[in-house]
Each structure stands twice: as structure tokens, then as C-alpha cells.
Amino acid sequence: MRTPPPPTAPLAIHLAPNASTLLCMPAGSTLRLASGSLAIHAGPLILGQVIAAQQPTGVLNAHGEWTAPAHPSATWLRVSNCAPTPAAAWLVEAPATAGISETAWNALRGWWSQWHHAGSHAGHAKRWWPFNAAGSR
């Protein structure tokens, strides 16, 4: 079983004064402000545009952070520079988590190592299944 891939390198975002961009934030990722001030607009997406009120959902100032929720799988944001100076930020992905197949594989490997260890040192026959339904071979 392969291990989850490492998170990708942070994405640098540079915005000129009064400029905005549309971001797709993966679940659990973080937008970190390096300089400037950013207004975050979240809302439903129609034809590639975030439909939101004129008031921002939040404002990042002085090295602030905004973390996307773990569910849904992605969040669309419109990020606007609300300062008269350029703004810079980093989009950092959350570390990958183990999926269901990897979790099951790790559980099976753990059972196998316990079974192998118990049979080699106990001096009795090993059972072939972790359940009582199957007898010893």
C-alpha cells in the first residue's frame, strides 16, 4: 500500500490594489496573508462568479489566516485586495489523510503481525482466521 502523497508546495497569490481573484480551496487548506489586506467573499457560485453580498465574509489583516472547512470537499472564494498597497498570500494545502483502503490495509497488517507473533512464541497451533468460525489447520 502506498503512502499518501505529501502536500504540494504552497501557492503564492499576489494581488494589485483593488484586484480580486477566484480561489478553489481544498478541504482543510489555509490561506495565509503575508502582506497587505484581503477581503474574503464566500457564497454560491454561478457561471464562475461568487454571488455574495457587497460586504465581505471576512477580512484578513496583518498575517491573518483563513482555513477552509473540512466538509464540503472544496470551497470557492473570491479574494479581493481591499488596501491601496499590493497584497501577498499563500494557499497551503492540508496534509493528506489516510483513505478507507489504507486504514483497512493497516488494520489487516496489524492483525497479521499479531497472529504471526502469537503463533511463533506460544507453542500452539495458529488459527488461520481472527474469528472463531474457522478452526486450526
Steps between C-alpha positions, in 0.01 A plus 500: 500500500642837411514790738298815432687756289653794686316831473593709201713811534308807618344706222608866503223752433585862417224758455536859383294768678124455440559171312322172577531134410292185532647217710397138540613404850534124563351376827717591798734727300611835641532845343784684679545872450862610455440872445218742430132448574259256334120487501349152470165454326340156526172395351330302228682476167314585178681499163838526669407797717448497875160653562538675834390815672713812465620449856784244525461180701828582673808721478858383550742754646859477628599138441148366550382153396178354364452121502252326272253269675563124484163448330404560215796373304576845351403861568490775238605848611539837335803666659536878455780736592328769707813708566672765286820289509571162335404189697672163515371173642576128498252219440622200702335159457419287801706182543348195332310259722474126469209375293273207582710250303821602676330485840370149425841389372672628816247316717558177306878540528466554876287187537747301286801606708316414825394162361850422375661611827252307720545175307879507494542548877197333655589142405147421378334484163410828335145573397465600137222754559448765765149360552399189695308364200811343344695236686874441514679349205 
